[in-house]
Amino acid sequence: MNAKTVALSRREILEKANALIREHDDYFAGIEATEVEQNGQLLIFRGDYFLDENGLPTAKSTAVFNIFKALTVGLSEKYHLAD
């Protein structure tokens, strides 16, 4: 992986991600990153996107997308998955 980033386990990256989520301006109760994967040099985060009963985005979906995008940008420059 990139020599400029630190290798961390999935658990460690998710712990950091969820701490950052709770500090984000768009945070609301229930947002949580439950999965992370390495895609090239990017960390991709997943969790509940708060879709409606038809599987369509809600106002909360936009907030979740923006938070997960911020996590990808911010954490991918510092860390990569060790496993």
ABEGO torsion letter per residue (X at the ends): XBAABBBBBAAAAAAAAAAAAAABAABBBGBBBABBBBBEABBBBBEBAGBBAAGBBBAAAAAAAAAAAAAAAAAAAABBBAX
